[in-house]
Amino acid sequence: EQKEFETIEDDIASLEEKIAKLEEDILKNARDFVKLSELTKEKEEAECLLEEKIERYIYLSELNEKILAQ
């Protein structure tokens, strides 16, 4: 968990960058239904993963605070 805590902020930043890039690609491919569908699905998956990482980050942060408080 300590190792994960040390890298999770980078993971979150990477996912946020990926989502921003996907949003740009979605706008560029607005007329290509097949590509738009693929990009939208990929973006939804990235957003779900980001939400999971943020929840995990909150848990690890709270755990870290408890450890430091002891």
CHARMM internal coordinates of N, CA and C (Angstrom, degrees):
IC EDIT
DIST 1 N 1 CA 1.4569
DIST 1 CA 1 C 1.5254
ANGL 1 N 1 CA 1 C 110.68
DIST 1 C 2 N 1.3334
ANGL 1 CA 1 C 2 N 117.02
DIHE 1 N 1 CA 1 C 2 N -35.93
DIST 2 N 2 CA 1.4679
ANGL 1 C 2 N 2 CA 119.90
DIHE 1 CA 1 C 2 N 2 CA 178.63
DIST 2 CA 2 C 1.5243
ANGL 2 N 2 CA 2 C 110.82
DIHE 1 C 2 N 2 CA 2 C -62.53
DIST 2 C 3 N 1.3162
ANGL 2 CA 2 C 3 N 116.52
DIHE 2 N 2 CA 2 C 3 N -44.75
DIST 3 N 3 CA 1.4677
ANGL 2 C 3 N 3 CA 120.47
DIHE 2 CA 2 C 3 N 3 CA 179.85
DIST 3 CA 3 C 1.5378
ANGL 3 N 3 CA 3 C 110.45
DIHE 2 C 3 N 3 CA 3 C -63.20
DIST 3 C 4 N 1.3206
ANGL 3 CA 3 C 4 N 115.21
DIHE 3 N 3 CA 3 C 4 N -42.34
DIST 4 N 4 CA 1.4594
ANGL 3 C 4 N 4 CA 119.83
DIHE 3 CA 3 C 4 N 4 CA 178.14
DIST 4 CA 4 C 1.5252
ANGL 4 N 4 CA 4 C 110.51
DIHE 3 C 4 N 4 CA 4 C -62.07
DIST 4 C 5 N 1.3342
ANGL 4 CA 4 C 5 N 116.18
DIHE 4 N 4 CA 4 C 5 N -41.99
DIST 5 N 5 CA 1.4615
ANGL 4 C 5 N 5 CA 121.02
DIHE 4 CA 4 C 5 N 5 CA 179.62
DIST 5 CA 5 C 1.5294
ANGL 5 N 5 CA 5 C 110.87
DIHE 4 C 5 N 5 CA 5 C -60.32
DIST 5 C 6 N 1.3234
ANGL 5 CA 5 C 6 N 116.56
DIHE 5 N 5 CA 5 C 6 N -35.28
DIST 6 N 6 CA 1.4608
ANGL 5 C 6 N 6 CA 121.03
DIHE 5 CA 5 C 6 N 6 CA -178.70
DIST 6 CA 6 C 1.5286
ANGL 6 N 6 CA 6 C 112.95
DIHE 5 C 6 N 6 CA 6 C -71.37
DIST 6 C 7 N 1.3264
ANGL 6 CA 6 C 7 N 117.73
DIHE 6 N 6 CA 6 C 7 N -23.83
DIST 7 N 7 CA 1.4644
ANGL 6 C 7 N 7 CA 120.41
DIHE 6 CA 6 C 7 N 7 CA -176.04
DIST 7 CA 7 C 1.5259
ANGL 7 N 7 CA 7 C 114.54
DIHE 6 C 7 N 7 CA 7 C -111.23
DIST 7 C 8 N 1.3206
ANGL 7 CA 7 C 8 N 117.71
DIHE 7 N 7 CA 7 C 8 N -9.39
DIST 8 N 8 CA 1.4608
ANGL 7 C 8 N 8 CA 120.39
DIHE 7 CA 7 C 8 N 8 CA -171.71
DIST 8 CA 8 C 1.5294
ANGL 8 N 8 CA 8 C 112.66
DIHE 7 C 8 N 8 CA 8 C -66.22
DIST 8 C 9 N 1.3201
ANGL 8 CA 8 C 9 N 117.98
DIHE 8 N 8 CA 8 C 9 N -33.16
DIST 9 N 9 CA 1.4668
ANGL 8 C 9 N 9 CA 119.17
DIHE 8 CA 8 C 9 N 9 CA 178.79
DIST 9 CA 9 C 1.5315
ANGL 9 N 9 CA 9 C 110.66
DIHE 8 C 9 N 9 CA 9 C -64.24
DIST 9 C 10 N 1.3248
ANGL 9 CA 9 C 10 N 117.11
DIHE 9 N 9 CA 9 C 10 N -38.11
DIST 10 N 10 CA 1.4696
ANGL 9 C 10 N 10 CA 120.51
DIHE 9 CA 9 C 10 N 10 CA 176.31
DIST 10 CA 10 C 1.5219
ANGL 10 N 10 CA 10 C 110.78
DIHE 9 C 10 N 10 CA 10 C -66.08
DIST 10 C 11 N 1.3348
ANGL 10 CA 10 C 11 N 116.56
DIHE 10 N 10 CA 10 C 11 N -38.66
DIST 11 N 11 CA 1.4608
ANGL 10 C 11 N 11 CA 120.56
DIHE 10 CA 10 C 11 N 11 CA 177.84
DIST 11 CA 11 C 1.5255
ANGL 11 N 11 CA 11 C 110.62
DIHE 10 C 11 N 11 CA 11 C -62.12
DIST 11 C 12 N 1.3216
ANGL 11 CA 11 C 12 N 116.24
DIHE 11 N 11 CA 11 C 12 N -42.77
DIST 12 N 12 CA 1.4679
ANGL 11 C 12 N 12 CA 121.02
DIHE 11 CA 11 C 12 N 12 CA 179.52
DIST 12 CA 12 C 1.5259
ANGL 12 N 12 CA 12 C 110.27
DIHE 11 C 12 N 12 CA 12 C -63.94
DIST 12 C 13 N 1.3249
ANGL 12 CA 12 C 13 N 116.84
DIHE 12 N 12 CA 12 C 13 N -44.88
DIST 13 N 13 CA 1.4684
ANGL 12 C 13 N 13 CA 120.82
DIHE 12 CA 12 C 13 N 13 CA 179.50
DIST 13 CA 13 C 1.5295
ANGL 13 N 13 CA 13 C 110.66
DIHE 12 C 13 N 13 CA 13 C -61.35
DIST 13 C 14 N 1.3176
ANGL 13 CA 13 C 14 N 117.29
DIHE 13 N 13 CA 13 C 14 N -41.46
DIST 14 N 14 CA 1.4627
ANGL 13 C 14 N 14 CA 121.06
DIHE 13 CA 13 C 14 N 14 CA 179.24
DIST 14 CA 14 C 1.5210
ANGL 14 N 14 CA 14 C 111.44
DIHE 13 C 14 N 14 CA 14 C -63.24
DIST 14 C 15 N 1.3229
ANGL 14 CA 14 C 15 N 116.01
DIHE 14 N 14 CA 14 C 15 N -42.04
DIST 15 N 15 CA 1.4617
ANGL 14 C 15 N 15 CA 119.66
DIHE 14 CA 14 C 15 N 15 CA 178.61
DIST 15 CA 15 C 1.5251
ANGL 15 N 15 CA 15 C 111.26
DIHE 14 C 15 N 15 CA 15 C -66.20
DIST 15 C 16 N 1.3175
ANGL 15 CA 15 C 16 N 117.42
DIHE 15 N 15 CA 15 C 16 N -38.90
DIST 16 N 16 CA 1.4686
ANGL 15 C 16 N 16 CA 120.27
DIHE 15 CA 15 C 16 N 16 CA 177.67
DIST 16 CA 16 C 1.5279
ANGL 16 N 16 CA 16 C 110.54
DIHE 15 C 16 N 16 CA 16 C -63.66
DIST 16 C 17 N 1.3190
ANGL 16 CA 16 C 17 N 117.32
DIHE 16 N 16 CA 16 C 17 N -39.80
DIST 17 N 17 CA 1.4664
ANGL 16 C 17 N 17 CA 121.03
DIHE 16 CA 16 C 17 N 17 CA 177.21
DIST 17 CA 17 C 1.5278
ANGL 17 N 17 CA 17 C 110.63
DIHE 16 C 17 N 17 CA 17 C -65.79
DIST 17 C 18 N 1.3322
ANGL 17 CA 17 C 18 N 116.52
DIHE 17 N 17 CA 17 C 18 N -41.69
DIST 18 N 18 CA 1.4614
ANGL 17 C 18 N 18 CA 120.56
DIHE 17 CA 17 C 18 N 18 CA 179.19
DIST 18 CA 18 C 1.5199
ANGL 18 N 18 CA 18 C 110.65
DIHE 17 C 18 N 18 CA 18 C -61.62
DIST 18 C 19 N 1.3327
ANGL 18 CA 18 C 19 N 117.04
DIHE 18 N 18 CA 18 C 19 N -43.16
DIST 19 N 19 CA 1.4649
ANGL 18 C 19 N 19 CA 121.01
DIHE 18 CA 18 C 19 N 19 CA 179.97
DIST 19 CA 19 C 1.5269
ANGL 19 N 19 CA 19 C 110.35
DIHE 18 C 19 N 19 CA 19 C -64.35
DIST 19 C 20 N 1.3248
ANGL 19 CA 19 C 20 N 117.47
DIHE 19 N 19 CA 19 C 20 N -41.54
DIST 20 N 20 CA 1.4666
ANGL 19 C 20 N 20 CA 120.50
DIHE 19 CA 19 C 20 N 20 CA 178.28
DIST 20 CA 20 C 1.5268
ANGL 20 N 20 CA 20 C 110.36
DIHE 19 C 20 N 20 CA 20 C -61.99
DIST 20 C 21 N 1.3261
ANGL 20 CA 20 C 21 N 117.44
DIHE 20 N 20 CA 20 C 21 N -41.82
DIST 21 N 21 CA 1.4732
ANGL 20 C 21 N 21 CA 121.90
DIHE 20 CA 20 C 21 N 21 CA 178.84
DIST 21 CA 21 C 1.5224
ANGL 21 N 21 CA 21 C 110.06
DIHE 20 C 21 N 21 CA 21 C -64.86
DIST 21 C 22 N 1.3230
ANGL 21 CA 21 C 22 N 116.63
DIHE 21 N 21 CA 21 C 22 N -41.89
DIST 22 N 22 CA 1.4631
ANGL 21 C 22 N 22 CA 120.22
DIHE 21 CA 21 C 22 N 22 CA 178.21
DIST 22 CA 22 C 1.5238
ANGL 22 N 22 CA 22 C 111.10
DIHE 21 C 22 N 22 CA 22 C -63.17
DIST 22 C 23 N 1.3276
ANGL 22 CA 22 C 23 N 117.09
DIHE 22 N 22 CA 22 C 23 N -38.70
DIST 23 N 23 CA 1.4657
ANGL 22 C 23 N 23 CA 120.17
DIHE 22 CA 22 C 23 N 23 CA 177.93
DIST 23 CA 23 C 1.5261
ANGL 23 N 23 CA 23 C 110.77
DIHE 22 C 23 N 23 CA 23 C -62.62
DIST 23 C 24 N 1.3359
ANGL 23 CA 23 C 24 N 116.69
DIHE 23 N 23 CA 23 C 24 N -40.50
DIST 24 N 24 CA 1.4656
ANGL 23 C 24 N 24 CA 120.48
DIHE 23 CA 23 C 24 N 24 CA 176.05
DIST 24 CA 24 C 1.5267
ANGL 24 N 24 CA 24 C 110.65
DIHE 23 C 24 N 24 CA 24 C -62.83
DIST 24 C 25 N 1.3317
ANGL 24 CA 24 C 25 N 116.55
DIHE 24 N 24 CA 24 C 25 N -45.20
DIST 25 N 25 CA 1.4643
ANGL 24 C 25 N 25 CA 121.09
DIHE 24 CA 24 C 25 N 25 CA -179.90
DIST 25 CA 25 C 1.5220
ANGL 25 N 25 CA 25 C 111.38
DIHE 24 C 25 N 25 CA 25 C -63.76
DIST 25 C 26 N 1.3272
ANGL 25 CA 25 C 26 N 116.50
DIHE 25 N 25 CA 25 C 26 N -36.13
DIST 26 N 26 CA 1.4655
ANGL 25 C 26 N 26 CA 120.30
DIHE 25 CA 25 C 26 N 26 CA 177.94
DIST 26 CA 26 C 1.5260
ANGL 26 N 26 CA 26 C 109.83
DIHE 25 C 26 N 26 CA 26 C -62.64
DIST 26 C 27 N 1.3298
ANGL 26 CA 26 C 27 N 116.87
DIHE 26 N 26 CA 26 C 27 N -44.03
DIST 27 N 27 CA 1.4631
ANGL 26 C 27 N 27 CA 120.05
DIHE 26 CA 26 C 27 N 27 CA 178.66
DIST 27 CA 27 C 1.5251
ANGL 27 N 27 CA 27 C 111.70
DIHE 26 C 27 N 27 CA 27 C -63.58
DIST 27 C 28 N 1.3238
ANGL 27 CA 27 C 28 N 116.86
DIHE 27 N 27 CA 27 C 28 N -39.59
DIST 28 N 28 CA 1.4680
ANGL 27 C 28 N 28 CA 121.47
DIHE 27 CA 27 C 28 N 28 CA -179.56
DIST 28 CA 28 C 1.5213
ANGL 28 N 28 CA 28 C 111.87
DIHE 27 C 28 N 28 CA 28 C -68.37
DIST 28 C 29 N 1.3123
ANGL 28 CA 28 C 29 N 117.68
DIHE 28 N 28 CA 28 C 29 N -28.58
DIST 29 N 29 CA 1.4631
ANGL 28 C 29 N 29 CA 121.75
DIHE 28 CA 28 C 29 N 29 CA -175.45
DIST 29 CA 29 C 1.5230
ANGL 29 N 29 CA 29 C 112.46
DIHE 28 C 29 N 29 CA 29 C -109.80
DIST 29 C 30 N 1.3038
ANGL 29 CA 29 C 30 N 116.53
DIHE 29 N 29 CA 29 C 30 N 27.39
DIST 30 N 30 CA 1.4630
ANGL 29 C 30 N 30 CA 121.44
DIHE 29 CA 29 C 30 N 30 CA -175.67
DIST 30 CA 30 C 1.5341
ANGL 30 N 30 CA 30 C 113.13
DIHE 29 C 30 N 30 CA 30 C -58.28
DIST 30 C 31 N 1.3231
ANGL 30 CA 30 C 31 N 117.13
DIHE 30 N 30 CA 30 C 31 N -25.23
DIST 31 N 31 CA 1.4671
ANGL 30 C 31 N 31 CA 119.52
DIHE 30 CA 30 C 31 N 31 CA -177.43
DIST 31 CA 31 C 1.5293
ANGL 31 N 31 CA 31 C 113.12
DIHE 30 C 31 N 31 CA 31 C -96.64
DIST 31 C 32 N 1.3069
ANGL 31 CA 31 C 32 N 117.42
DIHE 31 N 31 CA 31 C 32 N -7.08
DIST 32 N 32 CA 1.4684
ANGL 31 C 32 N 32 CA 122.10
DIHE 31 CA 31 C 32 N 32 CA 179.36
DIST 32 CA 32 C 1.5243
ANGL 32 N 32 CA 32 C 107.93
DIHE 31 C 32 N 32 CA 32 C -100.67
DIST 32 C 33 N 1.3276
ANGL 32 CA 32 C 33 N 116.01
DIHE 32 N 32 CA 32 C 33 N 96.30
DIST 33 N 33 CA 1.4630
ANGL 32 C 33 N 33 CA 120.78
DIHE 32 CA 32 C 33 N 33 CA -172.31
DIST 33 CA 33 C 1.5196
ANGL 33 N 33 CA 33 C 112.54
DIHE 32 C 33 N 33 CA 33 C -59.33
DIST 33 C 34 N 1.3308
ANGL 33 CA 33 C 34 N 117.57
DIHE 33 N 33 CA 33 C 34 N -42.50
DIST 34 N 34 CA 1.4610
ANGL 33 C 34 N 34 CA 120.79
DIHE 33 CA 33 C 34 N 34 CA -177.83
DIST 34 CA 34 C 1.5247
ANGL 34 N 34 CA 34 C 110.06
DIHE 33 C 34 N 34 CA 34 C -64.31
DIST 34 C 35 N 1.3165
ANGL 34 CA 34 C 35 N 117.11
DIHE 34 N 34 CA 34 C 35 N -49.02
DIST 35 N 35 CA 1.4619
ANGL 34 C 35 N 35 CA 121.47
DIHE 34 CA 34 C 35 N 35 CA -179.76
DIST 35 CA 35 C 1.5285
ANGL 35 N 35 CA 35 C 109.85
DIHE 34 C 35 N 35 CA 35 C -64.91
DIST 35 C 36 N 1.3043
ANGL 35 CA 35 C 36 N 116.95
DIHE 35 N 35 CA 35 C 36 N -41.61
DIST 36 N 36 CA 1.4639
ANGL 35 C 36 N 36 CA 122.09
DIHE 35 CA 35 C 36 N 36 CA 178.92
DIST 36 CA 36 C 1.5326
ANGL 36 N 36 CA 36 C 110.71
DIHE 35 C 36 N 36 CA 36 C -59.93
DIST 36 C 37 N 1.3113
ANGL 36 CA 36 C 37 N 116.62
DIHE 36 N 36 CA 36 C 37 N -41.49
DIST 37 N 37 CA 1.4602
ANGL 36 C 37 N 37 CA 121.39
DIHE 36 CA 36 C 37 N 37 CA 178.72
DIST 37 CA 37 C 1.5274
ANGL 37 N 37 CA 37 C 110.50
DIHE 36 C 37 N 37 CA 37 C -63.78
DIST 37 C 38 N 1.3329
ANGL 37 CA 37 C 38 N 116.58
DIHE 37 N 37 CA 37 C 38 N -44.20
DIST 38 N 38 CA 1.4707
ANGL 37 C 38 N 38 CA 121.00
DIHE 37 CA 37 C 38 N 38 CA 179.01
DIST 38 CA 38 C 1.5285
ANGL 38 N 38 CA 38 C 110.86
DIHE 37 C 38 N 38 CA 38 C -62.05
DIST 38 C 39 N 1.3292
ANGL 38 CA 38 C 39 N 115.78
DIHE 38 N 38 CA 38 C 39 N -46.21
DIST 39 N 39 CA 1.4584
ANGL 38 C 39 N 39 CA 120.66
DIHE 38 CA 38 C 39 N 39 CA -178.65
DIST 39 CA 39 C 1.5316
ANGL 39 N 39 CA 39 C 111.67
DIHE 38 C 39 N 39 CA 39 C -64.59
DIST 39 C 40 N 1.3068
ANGL 39 CA 39 C 40 N 115.81
DIHE 39 N 39 CA 39 C 40 N -40.55
DIST 40 N 40 CA 1.4641
ANGL 39 C 40 N 40 CA 120.71
DIHE 39 CA 39 C 40 N 40 CA 179.87
DIST 40 CA 40 C 1.5297
ANGL 40 N 40 CA 40 C 110.29
DIHE 39 C 40 N 40 CA 40 C -63.90
DIST 40 C 41 N 1.3283
ANGL 40 CA 40 C 41 N 116.62
DIHE 40 N 40 CA 40 C 41 N -42.91
DIST 41 N 41 CA 1.4620
ANGL 40 C 41 N 41 CA 120.57
DIHE 40 CA 40 C 41 N 41 CA 178.22
DIST 41 CA 41 C 1.5285
ANGL 41 N 41 CA 41 C 110.25
DIHE 40 C 41 N 41 CA 41 C -63.07
DIST 41 C 42 N 1.3214
ANGL 41 CA 41 C 42 N 116.86
DIHE 41 N 41 CA 41 C 42 N -44.98
DIST 42 N 42 CA 1.4624
ANGL 41 C 42 N 42 CA 121.03
DIHE 41 CA 41 C 42 N 42 CA 179.68
DIST 42 CA 42 C 1.5318
ANGL 42 N 42 CA 42 C 110.95
DIHE 41 C 42 N 42 CA 42 C -62.52
DIST 42 C 43 N 1.3327
ANGL 42 CA 42 C 43 N 116.33
DIHE 42 N 42 CA 42 C 43 N -39.84
DIST 43 N 43 CA 1.4644
ANGL 42 C 43 N 43 CA 120.55
DIHE 42 CA 42 C 43 N 43 CA 178.75
DIST 43 CA 43 C 1.5295
ANGL 43 N 43 CA 43 C 110.59
DIHE 42 C 43 N 43 CA 43 C -64.63
DIST 43 C 44 N 1.3288
ANGL 43 CA 43 C 44 N 117.34
DIHE 43 N 43 CA 43 C 44 N -43.46
DIST 44 N 44 CA 1.4668
ANGL 43 C 44 N 44 CA 120.91
DIHE 43 CA 43 C 44 N 44 CA 178.94
DIST 44 CA 44 C 1.5257
ANGL 44 N 44 CA 44 C 110.77
DIHE 43 C 44 N 44 CA 44 C -61.17
DIST 44 C 45 N 1.3247
ANGL 44 CA 44 C 45 N 117.20
DIHE 44 N 44 CA 44 C 45 N -41.29
DIST 45 N 45 CA 1.4645
ANGL 44 C 45 N 45 CA 120.90
DIHE 44 CA 44 C 45 N 45 CA 178.31
DIST 45 CA 45 C 1.5277
ANGL 45 N 45 CA 45 C 110.74
DIHE 44 C 45 N 45 CA 45 C -64.14
DIST 45 C 46 N 1.3342
ANGL 45 CA 45 C 46 N 116.62
DIHE 45 N 45 CA 45 C 46 N -42.22
DIST 46 N 46 CA 1.4622
ANGL 45 C 46 N 46 CA 120.92
DIHE 45 CA 45 C 46 N 46 CA 179.36
DIST 46 CA 46 C 1.5247
ANGL 46 N 46 CA 46 C 110.79
DIHE 45 C 46 N 46 CA 46 C -65.01
DIST 46 C 47 N 1.3210
ANGL 46 CA 46 C 47 N 116.89
DIHE 46 N 46 CA 46 C 47 N -38.78
DIST 47 N 47 CA 1.4657
ANGL 46 C 47 N 47 CA 120.51
DIHE 46 CA 46 C 47 N 47 CA 178.75
DIST 47 CA 47 C 1.5277
ANGL 47 N 47 CA 47 C 111.10
DIHE 46 C 47 N 47 CA 47 C -65.86
DIST 47 C 48 N 1.3258
ANGL 47 CA 47 C 48 N 117.36
DIHE 47 N 47 CA 47 C 48 N -38.89
DIST 48 N 48 CA 1.4662
ANGL 47 C 48 N 48 CA 120.40
DIHE 47 CA 47 C 48 N 48 CA 177.29
DIST 48 CA 48 C 1.5226
ANGL 48 N 48 CA 48 C 110.37
DIHE 47 C 48 N 48 CA 48 C -65.00
DIST 48 C 49 N 1.3262
ANGL 48 CA 48 C 49 N 116.23
DIHE 48 N 48 CA 48 C 49 N -43.26
DIST 49 N 49 CA 1.4568
ANGL 48 C 49 N 49 CA 120.32
DIHE 48 CA 48 C 49 N 49 CA 178.36
DIST 49 CA 49 C 1.5268
ANGL 49 N 49 CA 49 C 110.86
DIHE 48 C 49 N 49 CA 49 C -63.63
DIST 49 C 50 N 1.3300
ANGL 49 CA 49 C 50 N 116.58
DIHE 49 N 49 CA 49 C 50 N -40.61
DIST 50 N 50 CA 1.4589
ANGL 49 C 50 N 50 CA 121.09
DIHE 49 CA 49 C 50 N 50 CA 177.61
DIST 50 CA 50 C 1.5239
ANGL 50 N 50 CA 50 C 110.46
DIHE 49 C 50 N 50 CA 50 C -61.19
DIST 50 C 51 N 1.3098
ANGL 50 CA 50 C 51 N 117.26
DIHE 50 N 50 CA 50 C 51 N -43.91
DIST 51 N 51 CA 1.4628
ANGL 50 C 51 N 51 CA 121.08
DIHE 50 CA 50 C 51 N 51 CA 179.19
DIST 51 CA 51 C 1.5319
ANGL 51 N 51 CA 51 C 110.43
DIHE 50 C 51 N 51 CA 51 C -61.05
DIST 51 C 52 N 1.3307
ANGL 51 CA 51 C 52 N 117.08
DIHE 51 N 51 CA 51 C 52 N -42.47
DIST 52 N 52 CA 1.4627
ANGL 51 C 52 N 52 CA 121.02
DIHE 51 CA 51 C 52 N 52 CA 177.80
DIST 52 CA 52 C 1.5308
ANGL 52 N 52 CA 52 C 111.04
DIHE 51 C 52 N 52 CA 52 C -62.98
DIST 52 C 53 N 1.3333
ANGL 52 CA 52 C 53 N 116.64
DIHE 52 N 52 CA 52 C 53 N -42.18
DIST 53 N 53 CA 1.4667
ANGL 52 C 53 N 53 CA 120.75
DIHE 52 CA 52 C 53 N 53 CA -179.83
DIST 53 CA 53 C 1.5276
ANGL 53 N 53 CA 53 C 110.90
DIHE 52 C 53 N 53 CA 53 C -64.82
DIST 53 C 54 N 1.3169
ANGL 53 CA 53 C 54 N 116.76
DIHE 53 N 53 CA 53 C 54 N -40.10
DIST 54 N 54 CA 1.4663
ANGL 53 C 54 N 54 CA 120.20
DIHE 53 CA 53 C 54 N 54 CA 179.60
DIST 54 CA 54 C 1.5261
ANGL 54 N 54 CA 54 C 110.19
DIHE 53 C 54 N 54 CA 54 C -65.15
DIST 54 C 55 N 1.3344
ANGL 54 CA 54 C 55 N 116.91
DIHE 54 N 54 CA 54 C 55 N -43.30
DIST 55 N 55 CA 1.4618
ANGL 54 C 55 N 55 CA 120.10
DIHE 54 CA 54 C 55 N 55 CA 177.32
DIST 55 CA 55 C 1.5202
ANGL 55 N 55 CA 55 C 110.69
DIHE 54 C 55 N 55 CA 55 C -61.86
DIST 55 C 56 N 1.3254
ANGL 55 CA 55 C 56 N 116.89
DIHE 55 N 55 CA 55 C 56 N -41.28
DIST 56 N 56 CA 1.4685
ANGL 55 C 56 N 56 CA 121.31
DIHE 55 CA 55 C 56 N 56 CA 178.60
DIST 56 CA 56 C 1.5267
ANGL 56 N 56 CA 56 C 110.00
DIHE 55 C 56 N 56 CA 56 C -65.88
DIST 56 C 57 N 1.3246
ANGL 56 CA 56 C 57 N 116.87
DIHE 56 N 56 CA 56 C 57 N -39.38
DIST 57 N 57 CA 1.4637
ANGL 56 C 57 N 57 CA 121.21
DIHE 56 CA 56 C 57 N 57 CA 178.65
DIST 57 CA 57 C 1.5332
ANGL 57 N 57 CA 57 C 110.51
DIHE 56 C 57 N 57 CA 57 C -61.25
DIST 57 C 58 N 1.3135
ANGL 57 CA 57 C 58 N 116.17
DIHE 57 N 57 CA 57 C 58 N -43.22
DIST 58 N 58 CA 1.4674
ANGL 57 C 58 N 58 CA 120.25
DIHE 57 CA 57 C 58 N 58 CA 178.77
DIST 58 CA 58 C 1.5187
ANGL 58 N 58 CA 58 C 110.02
DIHE 57 C 58 N 58 CA 58 C -61.13
DIST 58 C 59 N 1.3243
ANGL 58 CA 58 C 59 N 116.80
DIHE 58 N 58 CA 58 C 59 N -45.67
DIST 59 N 59 CA 1.4606
ANGL 58 C 59 N 59 CA 120.77
DIHE 58 CA 58 C 59 N 59 CA 178.30
DIST 59 CA 59 C 1.5276
ANGL 59 N 59 CA 59 C 111.17
DIHE 58 C 59 N 59 CA 59 C -59.73
DIST 59 C 60 N 1.3324
ANGL 59 CA 59 C 60 N 116.46
DIHE 59 N 59 CA 59 C 60 N -48.57
DIST 60 N 60 CA 1.4592
ANGL 59 C 60 N 60 CA 120.61
DIHE 59 CA 59 C 60 N 60 CA -178.57
DIST 60 CA 60 C 1.5231
ANGL 60 N 60 CA 60 C 111.83
DIHE 59 C 60 N 60 CA 60 C -64.99
DIST 60 C 61 N 1.3236
ANGL 60 CA 60 C 61 N 117.21
DIHE 60 N 60 CA 60 C 61 N -35.63
DIST 61 N 61 CA 1.4615
ANGL 60 C 61 N 61 CA 120.88
DIHE 60 CA 60 C 61 N 61 CA 177.62
DIST 61 CA 61 C 1.5224
ANGL 61 N 61 CA 61 C 110.68
DIHE 60 C 61 N 61 CA 61 C -64.52
DIST 61 C 62 N 1.3200
ANGL 61 CA 61 C 62 N 115.70
DIHE 61 N 61 CA 61 C 62 N -44.39
DIST 62 N 62 CA 1.4660
ANGL 61 C 62 N 62 CA 119.95
DIHE 61 CA 61 C 62 N 62 CA 178.88
DIST 62 CA 62 C 1.5234
ANGL 62 N 62 CA 62 C 110.54
DIHE 61 C 62 N 62 CA 62 C -64.20
DIST 62 C 63 N 1.3189
ANGL 62 CA 62 C 63 N 117.02
DIHE 62 N 62 CA 62 C 63 N -41.22
DIST 63 N 63 CA 1.4561
ANGL 62 C 63 N 63 CA 121.68
DIHE 62 CA 62 C 63 N 63 CA 177.92
DIST 63 CA 63 C 1.5255
ANGL 63 N 63 CA 63 C 110.58
DIHE 62 C 63 N 63 CA 63 C -62.64
DIST 63 C 64 N 1.3068
ANGL 63 CA 63 C 64 N 115.75
DIHE 63 N 63 CA 63 C 64 N -43.37
DIST 64 N 64 CA 1.4649
ANGL 63 C 64 N 64 CA 121.01
DIHE 63 CA 63 C 64 N 64 CA 178.63
DIST 64 CA 64 C 1.5276
ANGL 64 N 64 CA 64 C 111.17
DIHE 63 C 64 N 64 CA 64 C -61.38
DIST 64 C 65 N 1.3198
ANGL 64 CA 64 C 65 N 116.58
DIHE 64 N 64 CA 64 C 65 N -42.06
DIST 65 N 65 CA 1.4735
ANGL 64 C 65 N 65 CA 120.58
DIHE 64 CA 64 C 65 N 65 CA 178.39
DIST 65 CA 65 C 1.5206
ANGL 65 N 65 CA 65 C 111.15
DIHE 64 C 65 N 65 CA 65 C -62.68
DIST 65 C 66 N 1.3356
ANGL 65 CA 65 C 66 N 116.75
DIHE 65 N 65 CA 65 C 66 N -40.81
DIST 66 N 66 CA 1.4624
ANGL 65 C 66 N 66 CA 120.30
DIHE 65 CA 65 C 66 N 66 CA 178.84
DIST 66 CA 66 C 1.5267
ANGL 66 N 66 CA 66 C 110.78
DIHE 65 C 66 N 66 CA 66 C -64.19
DIST 66 C 67 N 1.3047
ANGL 66 CA 66 C 67 N 116.37
DIHE 66 N 66 CA 66 C 67 N -41.00
DIST 67 N 67 CA 1.4701
ANGL 66 C 67 N 67 CA 120.77
DIHE 66 CA 66 C 67 N 67 CA 179.76
DIST 67 CA 67 C 1.5319
ANGL 67 N 67 CA 67 C 109.96
DIHE 66 C 67 N 67 CA 67 C -64.78
DIST 67 C 68 N 1.3111
ANGL 67 CA 67 C 68 N 116.22
DIHE 67 N 67 CA 67 C 68 N -44.35
DIST 68 N 68 CA 1.4645
ANGL 67 C 68 N 68 CA 120.41
DIHE 67 CA 67 C 68 N 68 CA -179.23
DIST 68 CA 68 C 1.5188
ANGL 68 N 68 CA 68 C 112.21
DIHE 67 C 68 N 68 CA 68 C -67.18
DIST 68 C 69 N 1.3200
ANGL 68 CA 68 C 69 N 116.61
DIHE 68 N 68 CA 68 C 69 N -28.94
DIST 69 N 69 CA 1.4581
ANGL 68 C 69 N 69 CA 120.95
DIHE 68 CA 68 C 69 N 69 CA -178.50
DIST 69 CA 69 C 1.5354
ANGL 69 N 69 CA 69 C 112.49
DIHE 68 C 69 N 69 CA 69 C -75.05
DIST 69 C 70 N 1.2962
ANGL 69 CA 69 C 70 N 116.94
DIHE 69 N 69 CA 69 C 70 N -16.39
DIST 70 N 70 CA 1.4624
ANGL 69 C 70 N 70 CA 120.10
DIHE 69 CA 69 C 70 N 70 CA -177.16
DIST 70 CA 70 C 1.4907
ANGL 70 N 70 CA 70 C 112.98
DIHE 69 C 70 N 70 CA 70 C -80.41
END
COOR INIT
IC SEED 1 N 1 CA 1 C
IC BUILD
